[in-house]
Amino acid sequence: MIRVQQLTKVYGTTLAIDRLEFSIERGEIVGFLGPNGAGKSTTMRILCGSLGATSGSAQIDGLDVFEQPRAVKRLIGYLPEVPPLYTEMTVRSFLRFCARVKEAAEPDRQVEQVIERVGLSSVAHRLIEHLSKGFRQRVGLAQALVHAPRVLVLDEPSSGLDPAQRVEIRELVRELSQGETTVVLSTHVLQEVEAVCDRVIIIHEGHIVAQDSVEALSGSGTAIQIRVARPGPEVLAALEGVEGVVAVQASEGGRYRVSASTDVREHLAACVVPFGLLELSGQRALEDVFLRLTGEAA
């Protein structure tokens, strides 16, 4: 569904993305991850036809993004991090306007469907400027969905939503993928990626540093935090002696960070109980991999 080859974007003397290559199949949900300034939004804007590239190619469902931009835009629903809303309009009138602009097949029916789908029925008659940030985010999602796109590009879709609303958005994304909608999801909330994505692409400083299934990336490393009452060199030696442990880093307060190739929490607990085990917790594996690949401070 999506094919990107040697995609490069240069702003003046700044290289934003450098020869990116990836593909996304129909119906896949792919998490697009990276620190701020890594090139995520630039890549998304190029795919959606709102920004040109310096070199390389991008195709959506066999259509060239640069040579057939109008046809490509009919296939895509895009929710940027700041939703593009006309706040002086009511929710329903704004979505009807979007449906006509995007040439929806049955605009009136599709507007009512998307209002129900994203939970806007209670505010459909209200001016957008009078809505909370959470409801505005829902309106932004509705405009991306109103023309039943084949590809949905979401940049921080849960921004401003409470925990219950975030769960609803996750369920909606899962539902869309079952209908063969391809979803590209950019977010800083790794729990969302673990909950809904089939695959992850991690970008850092304009380069792709990893792309694989969530299971494969999560299984490539496990981080465990340990705190003991009586720290010392004996604790360090005991932890390093556990099979499967890759590295141990000691810090103040009797804390140790253990990197392991497998889940060794049971064995670690047994070896440090004599030193007064106070705390043992596993860090999310995907988060550990992300921090390691991007060099971000925990």
Secondary structure by P-SEA (a helix, b strand, c coil): cbbbcbbbbbcccccccccccccccccbbbbbbbcccccaaaaaaaaaccccccccccccccccccccaaaaaaabbbbcccccccccccaaaaaaaaaaaaccccaaaaaaaaaaaaccccccccccccccaaaaaaaaaaaaccccccbbbbccccccccaaaaaaaaaaaaaaaaacbbbbbbcccaaaaaccccbbbbbccccccccccaaaaaacbbbbbbbbccccaaaaaaaaaccccccccccccbbbbbbccccaaaaaaaaaccccccccccccaaaaaaaaaacccc
